[in-house]
């Protein structure tokens, strides 16, 4: 991953040089692993389909190797970097159409970062420990992106797309708001320093309205979490535990919703959860 054709500097060399120039190093407690594989970077740029009319929010730009390319393709880049030293370095070296924000992306409502009525895209190489909070931050925002192209842990990517038809709470949460696609698997050696896990690039095409009608989002996601409260158990048992309801009542609710009580939560589709919620409400249960 460190080689570049035609005598050009590799991303590995560029990254090391930038860090060395400013006396910086990757900070393990922040989950910093910088992408040094140009083919993967090119794939991210390609699937993002950037145009000069686009605003991009880049989360975790690191040394800014991708930031410069985004600035060439898009009209404006908002680079949000938690590491104060990296943010200072970016601020000194970024093109004029890049705004560097030193802070935690979770502290900024997406609508506060982009111009009113502006459409935007999110591109990020996410620390693994913060992937799910950032997904929720953008997908549940009042001003949502058009697409998100994310580098995440491979297992998280598989959970997002529901690999093999096995859905999870994350699968359902993401697919309410978007159509996810697994773009490519990324080996450990594509990063500096090398992480302990394999990664993947996922693309989320954010829907203009949720994929199912949700009159009560809070209740819907509470129900889904309850369904997964007893891993690999029959749905009736999971709901008894997760909702703290009598078994006989849960069986009645499942029958009313037309759902086999011996099924497992991993096999449930979004619309089935919605039907189940209506059946629960029909019993006067809040």
SEVEXFI-525006 format. One record per residue (C-alpha): x, y, z; residue in one letter. Coordinates in steps of 0.05 Angstrom, whole numbers, plus 5000, padded with zeros to 4 digits. Layout:
% SEVEXFI-525006
SITE     u     v     w  residuo
SITE     X     Y     Z        A
...
END
This chain:
% SEVEXFI-525006
SITE     u     v     w  residuo
SITE  5000  5000  5000        X
SITE  5060  5045  5007        X
SITE  5081  5045  4934        X
SITE  5062  5098  4883        X
SITE  5073  5094  4807        X
SITE  5119  5138  4767        X
SITE  5162  5161  4825        X
SITE  5103  5198  4857        X
SITE  5100  5202  4932        X
SITE  5053  5150  4962        X
SITE  4998  5169  5011        X
SITE  5040  5134  5064        X
SITE  5099  5180  5050        X
SITE  5055  5242  5046        X
SITE  5021  5225  5112        X
SITE  5086  5210  5148        X
SITE  5117  5274  5121        X
SITE  5059  5318  5144        X
SITE  5059  5287  5213        X
SITE  5135  5293  5219        X
SITE  5135  5365  5196        X
SITE  5088  5384  5253        X
SITE  5117  5336  5304        X
SITE  5052  5297  5307        X
SITE  5035  5223  5312        X
SITE  4970  5182  5311        X
SITE  4934  5184  5377        X
SITE  4911  5115  5396        X
SITE  4859  5138  5447        X
SITE  4824  5177  5391        X
SITE  4822  5116  5346        X
SITE  4866  5150  5293        X
SITE  4884  5106  5233        X
SITE  4899  5147  5170        X
SITE  4881  5120  5101        X
SITE  4943  5109  5059        X
SITE  4914  5068  5002        X
SITE  4903  5111  4940        X
SITE  4858  5059  4906        X
SITE  4810  5061  4965        X
SITE  4813  5137  4968        X
SITE  4796  5139  4893        X
SITE  4738  5092  4905        X
SITE  4710  5137  4959        X
SITE  4715  5197  4914        X
SITE  4682  5160  4856        X
SITE  4622  5134  4894        X
SITE  4612  5203  4925        X
SITE  4598  5231  4855        X
SITE  4620  5301  4875        X
SITE  4603  5364  4836        X
SITE  4622  5437  4845        X
SITE  4552  5450  4871        X
SITE  4564  5402  4930        X
SITE  4580  5419  5001        X
SITE  4617  5363  5037        X
SITE  4622  5352  5112        X
SITE  4685  5311  5123        X
SITE  4687  5280  5192        X
SITE  4757  5263  5219        X
SITE  4800  5290  5162        X
SITE  4865  5273  5199        X
SITE  4926  5300  5162        X
SITE  4881  5324  5105        X
SITE  4903  5277  5049        X
SITE  4831  5268  5026        X
SITE  4811  5339  5044        X
SITE  4852  5369  4987        X
SITE  4820  5322  4936        X
SITE  4750  5337  4962        X
SITE  4765  5412  4955        X
SITE  4782  5401  4882        X
SITE  4718  5364  4867        X
SITE  4666  5400  4911        X
SITE  4647  5472  4920        X
SITE  4658  5474  4995        X
SITE  4687  5426  5047        X
SITE  4673  5431  5121        X
SITE  4727  5390  5156        X
SITE  4710  5374  5228        X
SITE  4770  5349  5267        X
SITE  4770  5333  5341        X
SITE  4846  5332  5348        X
SITE  4868  5403  5361        X
SITE  4938  5393  5333        X
SITE  4912  5363  5268        X
SITE  4859  5417  5262        X
SITE  4913  5471  5269        X
SITE  4955  5437  5215        X
SITE  4894  5433  5169        X
SITE  4877  5506  5181        X
SITE  4947  5526  5157        X
SITE  4948  5483  5095        X
SITE  4877  5477  5068        X
SITE  4850  5510  5004        X
SITE  4805  5570  5010        X
SITE  4741  5530  5000        X
SITE  4756  5488  5062        X
SITE  4730  5509  5130        X
SITE  4764  5473  5187        X
SITE  4726  5464  5252        X
SITE  4764  5439  5313        X
SITE  4712  5401  5353        X
SITE  4668  5340  5362        X
SITE  4619  5331  5305        X
SITE  4566  5308  5355        X
SITE  4566  5378  5385        X
SITE  4544  5409  5319        X
SITE  4475  5401  5289        X
SITE  4486  5388  5214        X
SITE  4439  5445  5197        X
SITE  4485  5493  5234        X
SITE  4545  5475  5191        X
SITE  4513  5484  5122        X
SITE  4479  5543  5090        X
SITE  4402  5545  5097        X
SITE  4367  5499  5048        X
SITE  4436  5473  5026        X
SITE  4444  5401  5003        X
SITE  4506  5366  5029        X
SITE  4543  5300  5031        X
SITE  4581  5267  5088        X
SITE  4648  5232  5077        X
SITE  4684  5203  5137        X
SITE  4737  5155  5161        X
SITE  4705  5141  5228        X
SITE  4738  5118  5292        X
SITE  4703  5052  5306        X
SITE  4679  5071  5376        X
SITE  4638  5130  5350        X
SITE  4607  5100  5286        X
SITE  4537  5089  5312        X
SITE  4529  5157  5347        X
SITE  4551  5192  5283        X
SITE  4502  5152  5241        X
SITE  4445  5172  5286        X
SITE  4470  5244  5289        X
SITE  4462  5253  5213        X
SITE  4405  5205  5197        X
SITE  4360  5232  5252        X
SITE  4379  5305  5239        X
SITE  4327  5356  5217        X
SITE  4373  5372  5158        X
SITE  4397  5306  5130        X
SITE  4453  5294  5079        X
SITE  4439  5268  5009        X
SITE  4490  5212  5017        X
SITE  4540  5187  5068        X
SITE  4604  5151  5047        X
SITE  4636  5121  5108        X
SITE  4696  5080  5127        X
SITE  4674  5034  5183        X
SITE  4694  4968  5215        X
SITE  4676  4909  5170        X
SITE  4629  4878  5221        X
SITE  4592  4944  5228        X
SITE  4585  4949  5152        X
SITE  4556  4879  5150        X
SITE  4507  4897  5206        X
SITE  4486  4960  5168        X
SITE  4468  4921  5105        X
SITE  4440  4861  5142        X
SITE  4489  4811  5111        X
SITE  4458  4743  5096        X
SITE  4389  4768  5113        X
SITE  4408  4773  5187        X
SITE  4383  4840  5210        X
SITE  4402  4876  5274        X
SITE  4380  4938  5312        X
SITE  4432  4977  5271        X
SITE  4405  4948  5206        X
SITE  4335  4971  5222        X
SITE  4356  5039  5248        X
SITE  4398  5055  5185        X
SITE  4348  5026  5135        X
SITE  4291  5067  5161        X
SITE  4327  5129  5136        X
SITE  4371  5105  5079        X
SITE  4389  5052  5027        X
SITE  4457  5024  5047        X
SITE  4508  4992  5000        X
SITE  4572  4956  5016        X
SITE  4623  4988  4969        X
SITE  4688  4951  4984        X
SITE  4726  4914  5038        X
SITE  4789  4950  5061        X
SITE  4848  4910  5089        X
SITE  4885  4931  5152        X
SITE  4947  4949  5112        X
SITE  4909  5007  5079        X
SITE  4920  5048  5142        X
SITE  4976  5080  5182        X
SITE  4983  5058  5236        X
SITE  4955  4989  5220        X
SITE  4891  4976  5260        X
SITE  4872  4909  5290        X
SITE  4809  4901  5248        X
SITE  4789  4899  5175        X
SITE  4748  4958  5150        X
SITE  4697  4971  5095        X
SITE  4669  5029  5056        X
SITE  4593  5036  5058        X
SITE  4549  5085  5020        X
SITE  4483  5107  5048        X
SITE  4434  5139  5000        X
SITE  4392  5180  5049        X
SITE  4317  5177  5035        X
SITE  4276  5241  5031        X
SITE  4225  5209  5077        X
SITE  4231  5147  5122        X
SITE  4223  5081  5085        X
SITE  4162  5064  5128        X
SITE  4109  5109  5158        X
SITE  4130  5126  5229        X
SITE  4080  5162  5273        X
SITE  4120  5149  5335        X
SITE  4195  5140  5321        X
SITE  4213  5133  5394        X
SITE  4163  5077  5406        X
SITE  4184  5042  5341        X
SITE  4258  5039  5360        X
SITE  4241  5020  5432        X
SITE  4202  4961  5404        X
SITE  4259  4940  5358        X
SITE  4309  4943  5415        X
SITE  4262  4900  5457        X
SITE  4258  4849  5401        X
SITE  4333  4841  5403        X
SITE  4338  4841  5479        X
SITE  4348  4765  5482        X
SITE  4398  4748  5427        X
SITE  4379  4690  5381        X
SITE  4317  4676  5421        X
SITE  4247  4667  5394        X
SITE  4211  4733  5384        X
SITE  4158  4718  5437        X
SITE  4212  4707  5489        X
SITE  4251  4769  5469        X
SITE  4189  4813  5473        X
SITE  4167  4784  5540        X
SITE  4235  4804  5568        X
SITE  4245  4869  5529        X
SITE  4174  4897  5540        X
SITE  4163  4866  5608        X
SITE  4095  4839  5587        X
SITE  4060  4773  5603        X
SITE  4074  4717  5554        X
SITE  4000  4707  5539        X
SITE  3991  4780  5520        X
SITE  4053  4779  5476        X
SITE  4026  4718  5440        X
SITE  3960  4754  5428        X
SITE  3996  4814  5400        X
SITE  4038  4772  5353        X
SITE  3977  4735  5328        X
SITE  3941  4801  5315        X
SITE  4002  4826  5275        X
SITE  4005  4760  5236        X
SITE  4075  4744  5260        X
SITE  4098  4674  5279        X
SITE  4120  4677  5352        X
SITE  4176  4627  5339        X
SITE  4211  4673  5291        X
SITE  4274  4711  5311        X
SITE  4283  4786  5310        X
SITE  4339  4779  5259        X
SITE  4288  4757  5206        X
SITE  4239  4814  5217        X
SITE  4230  4867  5162        X
SITE  4216  4940  5177        X
SITE  4143  4937  5157        X
SITE  4132  4877  5204        X
SITE  4158  4918  5262        X
SITE  4110  4973  5243        X
SITE  4051  4924  5242        X
SITE  4073  4897  5309        X
SITE  4075  4966  5339        X
SITE  4004  4980  5315        X
SITE  3981  4914  5346        X
SITE  4013  4934  5413        X
SITE  3979  5002  5411        X
SITE  3912  4969  5395        X
SITE  3917  4936  5464        X
SITE  3924  5004  5497        X
SITE  3997  4991  5514        X
SITE  4043  5051  5514        X
END
